[in-house]
Amino acid sequence: MDPVIIVGAGPVGLALSLALAAQAVPSVVLDEGTGKDEYRPARTAVLRPDTAAFVERLGGAAAVRDEGARWDGWRSMRRKQLVRHIAFAGVENARDSEVRPSGDVRGGEAWRGVRGEEAAPLDDMAGGGPGGGPGGEDGPVSPLHLPQHALTRALRAAIASLPARDLVQVVTDSRLDALEQDASGVTAHTRGPGSTWWRGSYLVGCDGARSTVRKLLGIRFPGRTAVERHAVAMLRTELPWPGEGVLHRQPPWRGGGDEVTARPLPDGGWRLDWLLPPRGELVTPDALVWRIRETLTGWCDDTPVYELIDTGVYTLHHRLARRWRVDRAFLAGDAAHLLGALGTQGLDEGLRDAENLAWKLALTWHQGQGPSDALLDSYQAERRTAVAARLRAADQSLPVLRGGGGLRSYLRGGSRGHDALLTDGHVGRGPLGAPPSYPLSPLAPVEAEGHVAVGTAFGAPVADVQVTAPDGTAGRLRDRLGQGLLVVLVAPGTGVWDRRHWRTAGVMPRLAEAVEGLPLRGELLVTEAYPGAPAHTVLLVRPDGHLAAAFAGVRPVELHAAADAIRGGAVGEPTDPGDPCDDASDDEAQALRTEHRDEAAKVT
């Protein structure tokens, strides 16, 4: 088949090309620029643990390791109130932990505390915990903060180092000006020094807020303009909270405005953001330097030595494209959505678009026609719904947080709700920040007899537990994503077994045979434990890391049916003439199921 045409060589377009290459799908990336990314330290991105892991799998580990900084905590402050230290995840026995003073900060005494469900007012502000915090269900992992140009540079380097160089072709100085679709592919025309026509199997517009692809497809892009406006400065200095993010509401000094945030970067770098009136006067260089000095003095009692690296002013808009798919053409990233108020992260969502779409395009590309239409339709159904929920949450919160009152009529907890809402998006929690789930996905398998509930809801991202492959290779679950289904057996005790024995013991041979017979490529893994999952549970994980199903024991028929649903195939009741229970009497069937459970017990 023809390659996939990707329009736009920003982080989302480059990430999509690498995700397709990992599944042996070639792509052509049309870059209207020169291929050299502008050095803008003040233009940074915050990646959640799931999207940071996605970047690492694509080959961007160097950017994550060398260019990014993870926050140790998030500090929320208000004028005339105690300074609050907010941990990213709960601490064992947190209810019994003390809250102690830890020094003075201008505007009030500083207090440090750990998260505890009964340790108000810290409890409703801390991140972490099952299903909602930055660490997800498997422990505390804070967001990653890095310059966007460093991310783009790392993705370009990953493309250059691909073993098969023809899998990704980046064409610079190529601006799209026409596209045509037919039953078998897409034809695109670019103008520039190498003006030409390109032929592709599919086309994805990752070309930003002013997307040419979206305009050529005639897709409306409604929403709100100038939702928030910020002045930004990137500088090197020492602040009282090394390694912590800072959110200060209504600081008492002049020029602080309604809100100022600070996020750490490597090598003593910080990004400071001041919330500005949506429509106000221009921020001059002198005015911005004055803001910097006033803010640093307010936090440090005296202006510390600092090095100003970069500045800027940016305006945030909230928009959502009406359609994300038109036949063989798709939208992703800023071409499909704009968001960013209250700490929500547009690039985060764009990378999730790429991860969601890549495996669906790859499966369709390799298998050709068939159930692929339902599979490709699910991209819009899942991703547009998730981003719409994020925008809706921000839309509902903005009047409460920026309107100057009325909080108690909207939220329980009075002023404490302000802190919770303001920090949700920054630390990756709740409707504003938590990784999305797809509980109503059209690819969701129908509920079967063997389904069992675990600590992760169906459609939600799986916990990043330690897993082992049958060949003995060990690693994290997230490291195995992206190239097919994952079938994970929860088998306590296997970590101490000689793998030469447990690979052929108990239910393993039967489960391996079931995985071999799936309609999609699958990989069998074993884990010692999974949150909320009893022993011998079998988890079915999608290529993008979302839990599709969990079964009590080895159930080949139901496992096959669930995999078929994931690829957009049949979603009816699972039946298989070859199932040994189908032609047996009730007593015989029960005896067979008992035998299977006995086999499962042998694993431990």
Disulfide bonds with the S-S distance in Angstrom:
none
